[in-house]
Amino acid sequence: MSEQKKRILVVDDEENACIALSKILAHEGYEVASAGNGYEALNYLRGNEVDLIITDINMPEMDGLA
C-alpha cells in the first residue's frame, strides 16, 4: 500500500520565489500547489485540502497572516 503524498500550498507574491520553493518541495516528493496572493490561496482552499501552508507574510492587499 503506497502512502499518499503530502500536499503543500506555497503562497508568495514574488513569482520567482514561489516557483523556486515549489520546485524544491516537488523534488523532495511533496505535491505542491501555489498561489500568488492571499485571495488566490483562499480560493484554492475552498476546494482543496492541504497538509501545510508556506506563506510570505508581506504581500499587498492581504498579508500572510490574515
mmCIF file as Biopython writes it, N, C-alpha, C and O atoms, coordinates in Angstrom:
data_model
#
loop_
_atom_site.group_PDB
_atom_site.id
_atom_site.type_symbol
_atom_site.label_atom_id
_atom_site.label_alt_id
_atom_site.label_comp_id
_atom_site.label_asym_id
_atom_site.label_entity_id
_atom_site.label_seq_id
_atom_site.pdbx_PDB_ins_code
_atom_site.Cartn_x
_atom_site.Cartn_y
_atom_site.Cartn_z
_atom_site.occupancy
_atom_site.B_iso_or_equiv
_atom_site.auth_seq_id
_atom_site.auth_asym_id
_atom_site.pdbx_PDB_model_num
ATOM 1   N N  . MET A ? 1  ? 0.852   -1.173 0.000  1.0 0.0 1  A 1 
ATOM 2   C CA . MET A ? 1  ? 0.000   0.000  0.000  1.0 0.0 1  A 1 
ATOM 3   C C  . MET A ? 1  ? 0.898   1.237  0.000  1.0 0.0 1  A 1 
ATOM 4   O O  . MET A ? 1  ? 1.762   1.380  0.866  1.0 0.0 1  A 1 
ATOM 5   N N  . SER A ? 2  ? 0.697   2.120  -0.959 1.0 0.0 2  A 1 
ATOM 6   C CA . SER A ? 2  ? 1.549   3.309  -1.050 1.0 0.0 2  A 1 
ATOM 7   C C  . SER A ? 2  ? 0.981   4.451  -0.215 1.0 0.0 2  A 1 
ATOM 8   O O  . SER A ? 2  ? -0.232  4.622  -0.101 1.0 0.0 2  A 1 
ATOM 9   N N  . GLU A ? 3  ? 1.883   5.216  0.357  1.0 0.0 3  A 1 
ATOM 10  C CA . GLU A ? 3  ? 1.492   6.359  1.175  1.0 0.0 3  A 1 
ATOM 11  C C  . GLU A ? 3  ? 1.172   7.539  0.266  1.0 0.0 3  A 1 
ATOM 12  O O  . GLU A ? 3  ? 1.890   7.804  -0.698 1.0 0.0 3  A 1 
ATOM 13  N N  . GLN A ? 4  ? 0.085   8.247  0.580  1.0 0.0 4  A 1 
ATOM 14  C CA . GLN A ? 4  ? -0.314  9.401  -0.216 1.0 0.0 4  A 1 
ATOM 15  C C  . GLN A ? 4  ? 0.643   10.564 0.043  1.0 0.0 4  A 1 
ATOM 16  O O  . GLN A ? 4  ? 1.042   10.811 1.181  1.0 0.0 4  A 1 
ATOM 17  N N  . LYS A ? 5  ? 1.005   11.273 -1.029 1.0 0.0 5  A 1 
ATOM 18  C CA . LYS A ? 5  ? 1.904   12.417 -0.895 1.0 0.0 5  A 1 
ATOM 19  C C  . LYS A ? 5  ? 1.245   13.518 -0.073 1.0 0.0 5  A 1 
ATOM 20  O O  . LYS A ? 5  ? 0.044   13.760 -0.189 1.0 0.0 5  A 1 
ATOM 21  N N  . LYS A ? 6  ? 2.035   14.171 0.746  1.0 0.0 6  A 1 
ATOM 22  C CA . LYS A ? 6  ? 1.552   15.326 1.497  1.0 0.0 6  A 1 
ATOM 23  C C  . LYS A ? 6  ? 1.442   16.509 0.544  1.0 0.0 6  A 1 
ATOM 24  O O  . LYS A ? 6  ? 2.293   16.694 -0.326 1.0 0.0 6  A 1 
ATOM 25  N N  . ARG A ? 7  ? 0.390   17.311 0.710  1.0 0.0 7  A 1 
ATOM 26  C CA . ARG A ? 7  ? 0.141   18.448 -0.170 1.0 0.0 7  A 1 
ATOM 27  C C  . ARG A ? 7  ? 0.495   19.750 0.555  1.0 0.0 7  A 1 
ATOM 28  O O  . ARG A ? 7  ? 0.039   20.001 1.671  1.0 0.0 7  A 1 
ATOM 29  N N  . ILE A ? 8  ? 1.313   20.565 -0.102 1.0 0.0 8  A 1 
ATOM 30  C CA . ILE A ? 8  ? 1.752   21.848 0.446  1.0 0.0 8  A 1 
ATOM 31  C C  . ILE A ? 8  ? 1.286   22.963 -0.472 1.0 0.0 8  A 1 
ATOM 32  O O  . ILE A ? 8  ? 1.408   22.864 -1.693 1.0 0.0 8  A 1 
ATOM 33  N N  . LEU A ? 9  ? 0.754   24.022 0.118  1.0 0.0 9  A 1 
ATOM 34  C CA . LEU A ? 9  ? 0.371   25.219 -0.623 1.0 0.0 9  A 1 
ATOM 35  C C  . LEU A ? 9  ? 1.404   26.297 -0.340 1.0 0.0 9  A 1 
ATOM 36  O O  . LEU A ? 9  ? 1.627   26.666 0.813  1.0 0.0 9  A 1 
ATOM 37  N N  . VAL A ? 10 ? 2.036   26.802 -1.398 1.0 0.0 10 A 1 
ATOM 38  C CA . VAL A ? 10 ? 3.025   27.877 -1.293 1.0 0.0 10 A 1 
ATOM 39  C C  . VAL A ? 10 ? 2.349   29.166 -1.746 1.0 0.0 10 A 1 
ATOM 40  O O  . VAL A ? 10 ? 1.796   29.234 -2.844 1.0 0.0 10 A 1 
ATOM 41  N N  . VAL A ? 11 ? 2.399   30.194 -0.886 1.0 0.0 11 A 1 
ATOM 42  C CA . VAL A ? 11 ? 1.759   31.474 -1.201 1.0 0.0 11 A 1 
ATOM 43  C C  . VAL A ? 11 ? 2.812   32.572 -1.153 1.0 0.0 11 A 1 
ATOM 44  O O  . VAL A ? 11 ? 3.408   32.827 -0.106 1.0 0.0 11 A 1 
ATOM 45  N N  . ASP A ? 12 ? 3.036   33.221 -2.297 1.0 0.0 12 A 1 
ATOM 46  C CA . ASP A ? 12 ? 4.033   34.296 -2.365 1.0 0.0 12 A 1 
ATOM 47  C C  . ASP A ? 12 ? 3.739   35.168 -3.574 1.0 0.0 12 A 1 
ATOM 48  O O  . ASP A ? 12 ? 3.470   34.659 -4.663 1.0 0.0 12 A 1 
ATOM 49  N N  . ASP A ? 13 ? 3.789   36.476 -3.383 1.0 0.0 13 A 1 
ATOM 50  C CA . ASP A ? 13 ? 3.538   37.397 -4.494 1.0 0.0 13 A 1 
ATOM 51  C C  . ASP A ? 13 ? 4.750   37.539 -5.405 1.0 0.0 13 A 1 
ATOM 52  O O  . ASP A ? 13 ? 4.635   38.077 -6.506 1.0 0.0 13 A 1 
ATOM 53  N N  . GLU A ? 14 ? 5.901   37.067 -4.963 1.0 0.0 14 A 1 
ATOM 54  C CA . GLU A ? 14 ? 7.101   37.084 -5.809 1.0 0.0 14 A 1 
ATOM 55  C C  . GLU A ? 14 ? 7.147   35.758 -6.568 1.0 0.0 14 A 1 
ATOM 56  O O  . GLU A ? 14 ? 7.451   34.710 -5.998 1.0 0.0 14 A 1 
ATOM 57  N N  . GLU A ? 15 ? 6.843   35.824 -7.853 1.0 0.0 15 A 1 
ATOM 58  C CA . GLU A ? 15 ? 6.693   34.617 -8.667 1.0 0.0 15 A 1 
ATOM 59  C C  . GLU A ? 15 ? 7.935   33.732 -8.653 1.0 0.0 15 A 1 
ATOM 60  O O  . GLU A ? 15 ? 7.820   32.510 -8.557 1.0 0.0 15 A 1 
ATOM 61  N N  . ASN A ? 16 ? 9.119   34.332 -8.746 1.0 0.0 16 A 1 
ATOM 62  C CA . ASN A ? 16 ? 10.352  33.531 -8.770 1.0 0.0 16 A 1 
ATOM 63  C C  . ASN A ? 16 ? 10.551  32.753 -7.477 1.0 0.0 16 A 1 
ATOM 64  O O  . ASN A ? 16 ? 10.989  31.602 -7.508 1.0 0.0 16 A 1 
ATOM 65  N N  . ALA A ? 17 ? 10.237  33.363 -6.346 1.0 0.0 17 A 1 
ATOM 66  C CA . ALA A ? 17 ? 10.366  32.678 -5.059 1.0 0.0 17 A 1 
ATOM 67  C C  . ALA A ? 17 ? 9.376   31.523 -4.975 1.0 0.0 17 A 1 
ATOM 68  O O  . ALA A ? 17 ? 9.705   30.442 -4.486 1.0 0.0 17 A 1 
ATOM 69  N N  . CYS A ? 18 ? 8.176   31.765 -5.451 1.0 0.0 18 A 1 
ATOM 70  C CA . CYS A ? 18 ? 7.132   30.740 -5.436 1.0 0.0 18 A 1 
ATOM 71  C C  . CYS A ? 18 ? 7.532   29.548 -6.314 1.0 0.0 18 A 1 
ATOM 72  O O  . CYS A ? 18 ? 7.382   28.395 -5.910 1.0 0.0 18 A 1 
ATOM 73  N N  . ILE A ? 19 ? 8.030   29.831 -7.486 1.0 0.0 19 A 1 
ATOM 74  C CA . ILE A ? 19 ? 8.454   28.772 -8.408 1.0 0.0 19 A 1 
ATOM 75  C C  . ILE A ? 19 ? 9.620   27.977 -7.827 1.0 0.0 19 A 1 
ATOM 76  O O  . ILE A ? 19 ? 9.613   26.747 -7.856 1.0 0.0 19 A 1 
ATOM 77  N N  . ALA A ? 20 ? 10.617  28.679 -7.301 1.0 0.0 20 A 1 
ATOM 78  C CA . ALA A ? 20 ? 11.800  28.005 -6.758 1.0 0.0 20 A 1 
ATOM 79  C C  . ALA A ? 20 ? 11.436  27.089 -5.593 1.0 0.0 20 A 1 
ATOM 80  O O  . ALA A ? 20 ? 11.861  25.934 -5.554 1.0 0.0 20 A 1 
ATOM 81  N N  . LEU A ? 21 ? 10.656  27.597 -4.649 1.0 0.0 21 A 1 
ATOM 82  C CA . LEU A ? 21 ? 10.279  26.787 -3.492 1.0 0.0 21 A 1 
ATOM 83  C C  . LEU A ? 21 ? 9.408   25.608 -3.919 1.0 0.0 21 A 1 
ATOM 84  O O  . LEU A ? 21 ? 9.562   24.502 -3.403 1.0 0.0 21 A 1 
ATOM 85  N N  . SER A ? 22 ? 8.511   25.838 -4.843 1.0 0.0 22 A 1 
ATOM 86  C CA . SER A ? 22 ? 7.650   24.758 -5.336 1.0 0.0 22 A 1 
ATOM 87  C C  . SER A ? 22 ? 8.472   23.649 -5.986 1.0 0.0 22 A 1 
ATOM 88  O O  . SER A ? 22 ? 8.193   22.469 -5.773 1.0 0.0 22 A 1 
ATOM 89  N N  . LYS A ? 23 ? 9.474   24.011 -6.769 1.0 0.0 23 A 1 
ATOM 90  C CA . LYS A ? 23 ? 10.329  23.007 -7.415 1.0 0.0 23 A 1 
ATOM 91  C C  . LYS A ? 23 ? 11.105  22.191 -6.389 1.0 0.0 23 A 1 
ATOM 92  O O  . LYS A ? 23 ? 11.217  20.971 -6.514 1.0 0.0 23 A 1 
ATOM 93  N N  . ILE A ? 24 ? 11.639  22.861 -5.380 1.0 0.0 24 A 1 
ATOM 94  C CA . ILE A ? 24 ? 12.393  22.162 -4.333 1.0 0.0 24 A 1 
ATOM 95  C C  . ILE A ? 24 ? 11.495  21.167 -3.606 1.0 0.0 24 A 1 
ATOM 96  O O  . ILE A ? 24 ? 11.876  20.015 -3.397 1.0 0.0 24 A 1 
ATOM 97  N N  . LEU A ? 25 ? 10.312  21.612 -3.225 1.0 0.0 25 A 1 
ATOM 98  C CA . LEU A ? 25 ? 9.390   20.746 -2.490 1.0 0.0 25 A 1 
ATOM 99  C C  . LEU A ? 25 ? 8.917   19.571 -3.348 1.0 0.0 25 A 1 
ATOM 100 O O  . LEU A ? 25 ? 8.819   18.447 -2.857 1.0 0.0 25 A 1 
ATOM 101 N N  . ALA A ? 26 ? 8.627   19.822 -4.615 1.0 0.0 26 A 1 
ATOM 102 C CA . ALA A ? 26 ? 8.207   18.746 -5.519 1.0 0.0 26 A 1 
ATOM 103 C C  . ALA A ? 26 ? 9.329   17.721 -5.684 1.0 0.0 26 A 1 
ATOM 104 O O  . ALA A ? 26 ? 9.077   16.516 -5.725 1.0 0.0 26 A 1 
ATOM 105 N N  . HIS A ? 27 ? 10.558  18.203 -5.777 1.0 0.0 27 A 1 
ATOM 106 C CA . HIS A ? 27 ? 11.717  17.306 -5.896 1.0 0.0 27 A 1 
ATOM 107 C C  . HIS A ? 27 ? 11.854  16.423 -4.653 1.0 0.0 27 A 1 
ATOM 108 O O  . HIS A ? 27 ? 12.325  15.289 -4.742 1.0 0.0 27 A 1 
ATOM 109 N N  . GLU A ? 28 ? 11.444  16.942 -3.506 1.0 0.0 28 A 1 
ATOM 110 C CA . GLU A ? 28 ? 11.513  16.179 -2.254 1.0 0.0 28 A 1 
ATOM 111 C C  . GLU A ? 28 ? 10.330  15.224 -2.093 1.0 0.0 28 A 1 
ATOM 112 O O  . GLU A ? 28 ? 10.241  14.508 -1.096 1.0 0.0 28 A 1 
ATOM 113 N N  . GLY A ? 29 ? 9.425   15.214 -3.071 1.0 0.0 29 A 1 
ATOM 114 C CA . GLY A ? 29 ? 8.340   14.243 -3.047 1.0 0.0 29 A 1 
ATOM 115 C C  . GLY A ? 29 ? 6.990   14.755 -2.597 1.0 0.0 29 A 1 
ATOM 116 O O  . GLY A ? 29 ? 6.062   13.966 -2.421 1.0 0.0 29 A 1 
ATOM 117 N N  . TYR A ? 30 ? 6.858   16.049 -2.407 1.0 0.0 30 A 1 
ATOM 118 C CA . TYR A ? 30 ? 5.581   16.618 -1.997 1.0 0.0 30 A 1 
ATOM 119 C C  . TYR A ? 30 ? 4.741   16.992 -3.212 1.0 0.0 30 A 1 
ATOM 120 O O  . TYR A ? 30 ? 5.274   17.298 -4.279 1.0 0.0 30 A 1 
ATOM 121 N N  . GLU A ? 31 ? 3.432   16.963 -3.039 1.0 0.0 31 A 1 
ATOM 122 C CA . GLU A ? 31 ? 2.526   17.511 -4.039 1.0 0.0 31 A 1 
ATOM 123 C C  . GLU A ? 31 ? 2.404   18.995 -3.710 1.0 0.0 31 A 1 
ATOM 124 O O  . GLU A ? 31 ? 2.074   19.346 -2.578 1.0 0.0 31 A 1 
ATOM 125 N N  . VAL A ? 32 ? 2.662   19.862 -4.670 1.0 0.0 32 A 1 
ATOM 126 C CA . VAL A ? 32 ? 2.741   21.296 -4.393 1.0 0.0 32 A 1 
ATOM 127 C C  . VAL A ? 32 ? 1.746   22.065 -5.248 1.0 0.0 32 A 1 
ATOM 128 O O  . VAL A ? 32 ? 1.626   21.839 -6.452 1.0 0.0 32 A 1 
ATOM 129 N N  . ALA A ? 33 ? 1.039   22.975 -4.599 1.0 0.0 33 A 1 
ATOM 130 C CA . ALA A ? 33 ? 0.187   23.942 -5.289 1.0 0.0 33 A 1 
ATOM 131 C C  . ALA A ? 33 ? 0.717   25.317 -4.912 1.0 0.0 33 A 1 
ATOM 132 O O  . ALA A ? 33 ? 1.359   25.476 -3.874 1.0 0.0 33 A 1 
ATOM 133 N N  . SER A ? 34 ? 0.452   26.306 -5.752 1.0 0.0 34 A 1 
ATOM 134 C CA . SER A ? 34 ? 0.938   27.646 -5.434 1.0 0.0 34 A 1 
ATOM 135 C C  . SER A ? 34 ? -0.141  28.679 -5.699 1.0 0.0 34 A 1 
ATOM 136 O O  . SER A ? 34 ? -1.054  28.472 -6.498 1.0 0.0 34 A 1 
ATOM 137 N N  . ALA A ? 35 ? -0.005  29.803 -5.000 1.0 0.0 35 A 1 
ATOM 138 C CA . ALA A ? 35 ? -0.916  30.933 -5.154 1.0 0.0 35 A 1 
ATOM 139 C C  . ALA A ? 35 ? -0.091  32.207 -5.081 1.0 0.0 35 A 1 
ATOM 140 O O  . ALA A ? 35 ? 0.873   32.287 -4.319 1.0 0.0 35 A 1 
ATOM 141 N N  . GLY A ? 36 ? -0.471  33.203 -5.877 1.0 0.0 36 A 1 
ATOM 142 C CA . GLY A ? 36 ? 0.274   34.453 -5.943 1.0 0.0 36 A 1 
ATOM 143 C C  . GLY A ? 36 ? -0.133  35.494 -4.929 1.0 0.0 36 A 1 
ATOM 144 O O  . GLY A ? 36 ? 0.517   36.532 -4.805 1.0 0.0 36 A 1 
ATOM 145 N N  . ASN A ? 37 ? -1.216  35.227 -4.193 1.0 0.0 37 A 1 
ATOM 146 C CA . ASN A ? 37 ? -1.646  36.159 -3.146 1.0 0.0 37 A 1 
ATOM 147 C C  . ASN A ? 37 ? -2.627  35.448 -2.214 1.0 0.0 37 A 1 
ATOM 148 O O  . ASN A ? 37 ? -3.013  34.303 -2.448 1.0 0.0 37 A 1 
ATOM 149 N N  . GLY A ? 38 ? -3.017  36.150 -1.160 1.0 0.0 38 A 1 
ATOM 150 C CA . GLY A ? 38 ? -3.907  35.559 -0.168 1.0 0.0 38 A 1 
ATOM 151 C C  . GLY A ? 38 ? -5.270  35.187 -0.715 1.0 0.0 38 A 1 
ATOM 152 O O  . GLY A ? 38 ? -5.844  34.174 -0.315 1.0 0.0 38 A 1 
ATOM 153 N N  . TYR A ? 39 ? -5.794  35.992 -1.624 1.0 0.0 39 A 1 
ATOM 154 C CA . TYR A ? 39 ? -7.104  35.702 -2.206 1.0 0.0 39 A 1 
ATOM 155 C C  . TYR A ? 39 ? -7.074  34.431 -3.050 1.0 0.0 39 A 1 
ATOM 156 O O  . TYR A ? 39 ? -8.002  33.625 -2.995 1.0 0.0 39 A 1 
ATOM 157 N N  . GLU A ? 40 ? -6.013  34.254 -3.826 1.0 0.0 40 A 1 
ATOM 158 C CA . GLU A ? 40 ? -5.859  33.019 -4.610 1.0 0.0 40 A 1 
ATOM 159 C C  . GLU A ? 40 ? -5.747  31.811 -3.679 1.0 0.0 40 A 1 
ATOM 160 O O  . GLU A ? 40 ? -6.304  30.749 -3.957 1.0 0.0 40 A 1 
ATOM 161 N N  . ALA A ? 41 ? -5.029  31.983 -2.582 1.0 0.0 41 A 1 
ATOM 162 C CA . ALA A ? 41 ? -4.865  30.889 -1.620 1.0 0.0 41 A 1 
ATOM 163 C C  . ALA A ? 41 ? -6.210  30.496 -1.013 1.0 0.0 41 A 1 
ATOM 164 O O  . ALA A ? 41 ? -6.528  29.311 -0.923 1.0 0.0 41 A 1 
ATOM 165 N N  . LEU A ? 42 ? -6.994  31.483 -0.598 1.0 0.0 42 A 1 
ATOM 166 C CA . LEU A ? 42 ? -8.310  31.189 -0.023 1.0 0.0 42 A 1 
ATOM 167 C C  . LEU A ? 42 ? -9.212  30.503 -1.037 1.0 0.0 42 A 1 
ATOM 168 O O  . LEU A ? 42 ? -9.941  29.571 -0.697 1.0 0.0 42 A 1 
ATOM 169 N N  . ASN A ? 43 ? -9.165  30.958 -2.268 1.0 0.0 43 A 1 
ATOM 170 C CA . ASN A ? 43 ? -9.963  30.337 -3.322 1.0 0.0 43 A 1 
ATOM 171 C C  . ASN A ? 43 ? -9.545  28.878 -3.520 1.0 0.0 43 A 1 
ATOM 172 O O  . ASN A ? 43 ? -10.399 28.004 -3.666 1.0 0.0 43 A 1 
ATOM 173 N N  . TYR A ? 44 ? -8.246  28.613 -3.525 1.0 0.0 44 A 1 
ATOM 174 C CA . TYR A ? 44 ? -7.746  27.242 -3.667 1.0 0.0 44 A 1 
ATOM 175 C C  . TYR A ? 44 ? -8.233  26.376 -2.501 1.0 0.0 44 A 1 
ATOM 176 O O  . TYR A ? 44 ? -8.651  25.235 -2.697 1.0 0.0 44 A 1 
ATOM 177 N N  . LEU A ? 45 ? -8.175  26.929 -1.296 1.0 0.0 45 A 1 
ATOM 178 C CA . LEU A ? 45 ? -8.536  26.162 -0.106 1.0 0.0 45 A 1 
ATOM 179 C C  . LEU A ? 45 ? -10.027 25.854 -0.027 1.0 0.0 45 A 1 
ATOM 180 O O  . LEU A ? 45 ? -10.426 24.937 0.691  1.0 0.0 45 A 1 
ATOM 181 N N  . ARG A ? 46 ? -10.848 26.592 -0.742 1.0 0.0 46 A 1 
ATOM 182 C CA . ARG A ? 46 ? -12.287 26.305 -0.757 1.0 0.0 46 A 1 
ATOM 183 C C  . ARG A ? 46 ? -12.586 24.941 -1.388 1.0 0.0 46 A 1 
ATOM 184 O O  . ARG A ? 46 ? -13.582 24.301 -1.051 1.0 0.0 46 A 1 
ATOM 185 N N  . GLY A ? 47 ? -11.729 24.509 -2.291 1.0 0.0 47 A 1 
ATOM 186 C CA . GLY A ? 47 ? -11.986 23.250 -2.977 1.0 0.0 47 A 1 
ATOM 187 C C  . GLY A ? 47 ? -10.939 22.180 -2.774 1.0 0.0 47 A 1 
ATOM 188 O O  . GLY A ? 47 ? -11.043 21.092 -3.340 1.0 0.0 47 A 1 
ATOM 189 N N  . ASN A ? 48 ? -9.924  22.474 -1.969 1.0 0.0 48 A 1 
ATOM 190 C CA . ASN A ? 48 ? -8.815  21.530 -1.802 1.0 0.0 48 A 1 
ATOM 191 C C  . ASN A ? 48 ? -8.349  21.491 -0.357 1.0 0.0 48 A 1 
ATOM 192 O O  . ASN A ? 48 ? -8.424  22.486 0.364  1.0 0.0 48 A 1 
ATOM 193 N N  . GLU A ? 49 ? -7.869  20.332 0.053  1.0 0.0 49 A 1 
ATOM 194 C CA . GLU A ? 49 ? -7.266  20.195 1.377  1.0 0.0 49 A 1 
ATOM 195 C C  . GLU A ? 49 ? -5.756  20.207 1.229  1.0 0.0 49 A 1 
ATOM 196 O O  . GLU A ? 49 ? -5.214  19.688 0.252  1.0 0.0 49 A 1 
ATOM 197 N N  . VAL A ? 50 ? -5.079  20.801 2.201  1.0 0.0 50 A 1 
ATOM 198 C CA . VAL A ? 50 ? -3.619  20.801 2.217  1.0 0.0 50 A 1 
ATOM 199 C C  . VAL A ? 50 ? -3.146  20.367 3.595  1.0 0.0 50 A 1 
ATOM 200 O O  . VAL A ? 50 ? -3.873  20.471 4.583  1.0 0.0 50 A 1 
ATOM 201 N N  . ASP A ? 51 ? -1.920  19.882 3.641  1.0 0.0 51 A 1 
ATOM 202 C CA . ASP A ? 51 ? -1.320  19.477 4.905  1.0 0.0 51 A 1 
ATOM 203 C C  . ASP A ? 51 ? -0.508  20.601 5.536  1.0 0.0 51 A 1 
ATOM 204 O O  . ASP A ? 51 ? -0.321  20.640 6.752  1.0 0.0 51 A 1 
ATOM 205 N N  . LEU A ? 52 ? -0.026  21.519 4.690  1.0 0.0 52 A 1 
ATOM 206 C CA . LEU A ? 52 ? 0.824   22.605 5.168  1.0 0.0 52 A 1 
ATOM 207 C C  . LEU A ? 52 ? 0.703   23.795 4.230  1.0 0.0 52 A 1 
ATOM 208 O O  . LEU A ? 52 ? 0.597   23.632 3.014  1.0 0.0 52 A 1 
ATOM 209 N N  . ILE A ? 53 ? 0.720   24.994 4.802  1.0 0.0 53 A 1 
ATOM 210 C CA . ILE A ? 53 ? 0.762   26.225 4.010  1.0 0.0 53 A 1 
ATOM 211 C C  . ILE A ? 53 ? 2.047   26.954 4.355  1.0 0.0 53 A 1 
ATOM 212 O O  . ILE A ? 53 ? 2.335   27.202 5.526  1.0 0.0 53 A 1 
ATOM 213 N N  . ILE A ? 54 ? 2.819   27.296 3.332  1.0 0.0 54 A 1 
ATOM 214 C CA . ILE A ? 54 ? 4.013   28.126 3.499  1.0 0.0 54 A 1 
ATOM 215 C C  . ILE A ? 54 ? 3.692   29.444 2.820  1.0 0.0 54 A 1 
ATOM 216 O O  . ILE A ? 54 ? 3.447   29.481 1.614  1.0 0.0 54 A 1 
ATOM 217 N N  . THR A ? 55 ? 3.691   30.530 3.591  1.0 0.0 55 A 1 
ATOM 218 C CA . THR A ? 55 ? 3.261   31.809 3.039  1.0 0.0 55 A 1 
ATOM 219 C C  . THR A ? 55 ? 4.226   32.940 3.351  1.0 0.0 55 A 1 
ATOM 220 O O  . THR A ? 55 ? 4.838   32.993 4.418  1.0 0.0 55 A 1 
ATOM 221 N N  . ASP A ? 56 ? 4.340   33.833 2.396  1.0 0.0 56 A 1 
ATOM 222 C CA . ASP A ? 56 ? 5.039   35.096 2.595  1.0 0.0 56 A 1 
ATOM 223 C C  . ASP A ? 56 ? 4.161   35.928 3.523  1.0 0.0 56 A 1 
ATOM 224 O O  . ASP A ? 56 ? 2.937   35.905 3.393  1.0 0.0 56 A 1 
ATOM 225 N N  . ILE A ? 57 ? 4.751   36.649 4.440  1.0 0.0 57 A 1 
ATOM 226 C CA . ILE A ? 57 ? 3.964   37.475 5.354  1.0 0.0 57 A 1 
ATOM 227 C C  . ILE A ? 57 ? 3.674   38.840 4.751  1.0 0.0 57 A 1 
ATOM 228 O O  . ILE A ? 57 ? 2.576   39.367 4.929  1.0 0.0 57 A 1 
ATOM 229 N N  . ASN A ? 58 ? 4.629   39.419 4.046  1.0 0.0 58 A 1 
ATOM 230 C CA . ASN A ? 58 ? 4.472   40.757 3.476  1.0 0.0 58 A 1 
ATOM 231 C C  . ASN A ? 58 ? 4.027   40.680 2.024  1.0 0.0 58 A 1 
ATOM 232 O O  . ASN A ? 58 ? 4.842   40.556 1.111  1.0 0.0 58 A 1 
ATOM 233 N N  . MET A ? 59 ? 2.696   40.757 1.830  1.0 0.0 59 A 1 
ATOM 234 C CA . MET A ? 59 ? 2.135   40.769 0.482  1.0 0.0 59 A 1 
ATOM 235 C C  . MET A ? 59 ? 1.124   41.907 0.400  1.0 0.0 59 A 1 
ATOM 236 O O  . MET A ? 59 ? 0.515   42.268 1.406  1.0 0.0 59 A 1 
ATOM 237 N N  . PRO A ? 60 ? 0.942   42.475 -0.792 1.0 0.0 60 A 1 
ATOM 238 C CA . PRO A ? 60 ? -0.046  43.546 -0.936 1.0 0.0 60 A 1 
ATOM 239 C C  . PRO A ? 60 ? -1.475  43.011 -0.792 1.0 0.0 60 A 1 
ATOM 240 O O  . PRO A ? 60 ? -1.721  41.824 -1.004 1.0 0.0 60 A 1 
ATOM 241 N N  . GLU A ? 61 ? -2.381  43.860 -0.445 1.0 0.0 61 A 1 
ATOM 242 C CA . GLU A ? 61 ? -3.816  43.590 -0.301 1.0 0.0 61 A 1 
ATOM 243 C C  . GLU A ? 61 ? -4.143  42.699 0.888  1.0 0.0 61 A 1 
ATOM 244 O O  . GLU A ? 61 ? -4.865  43.129 1.788  1.0 0.0 61 A 1 
ATOM 245 N N  . MET A ? 62 ? -3.642  41.488 0.920  1.0 0.0 62 A 1 
ATOM 246 C CA . MET A ? 62 ? -3.896  40.577 2.038  1.0 0.0 62 A 1 
ATOM 247 C C  . MET A ? 62 ? -2.574  39.934 2.433  1.0 0.0 62 A 1 
ATOM 248 O O  . MET A ? 62 ? -1.966  39.220 1.636  1.0 0.0 62 A 1 
ATOM 249 N N  . ASP A ? 63 ? -2.126  40.186 3.666  1.0 0.0 63 A 1 
ATOM 250 C CA . ASP A ? 63 ? -0.838  39.632 4.084  1.0 0.0 63 A 1 
ATOM 251 C C  . ASP A ? 63 ? -0.973  38.149 4.427  1.0 0.0 63 A 1 
ATOM 252 O O  . ASP A ? 63 ? -2.072  37.595 4.421  1.0 0.0 63 A 1 
ATOM 253 N N  . GLY A ? 64 ? 0.135   37.535 4.719  1.0 0.0 64 A 1 
ATOM 254 C CA . GLY A ? 64 ? 0.151   36.110 5.004  1.0 0.0 64 A 1 
ATOM 255 C C  . GLY A ? 64 ? -0.386  35.725 6.364  1.0 0.0 64 A 1 
ATOM 256 O O  . GLY A ? 64 ? -0.444  34.540 6.691  1.0 0.0 64 A 1 
ATOM 257 N N  . LEU A ? 65 ? -0.782  36.708 7.167  1.0 0.0 65 A 1 
ATOM 258 C CA . LEU A ? 65 ? -1.331  36.424 8.487  1.0 0.0 65 A 1 
ATOM 259 C C  . LEU A ? 65 ? -2.843  36.551 8.542  1.0 0.0 65 A 1 
ATOM 260 O O  . LEU A ? 65 ? -3.458  36.160 9.534  1.0 0.0 65 A 1 
ATOM 261 N N  . ALA A ? 66 ? -3.451  37.089 7.496  1.0 0.0 66 A 1 
ATOM 262 C CA . ALA A ? 66 ? -4.908  37.344 7.509  1.0 0.0 66 A 1 
ATOM 263 C C  . ALA A ? 66 ? -5.700  36.056 7.524  1.0 0.0 66 A 1 
ATOM 264 O O  . ALA A ? 66 ? -6.931  36.088 7.536  1.0 0.0 66 A 1 
#
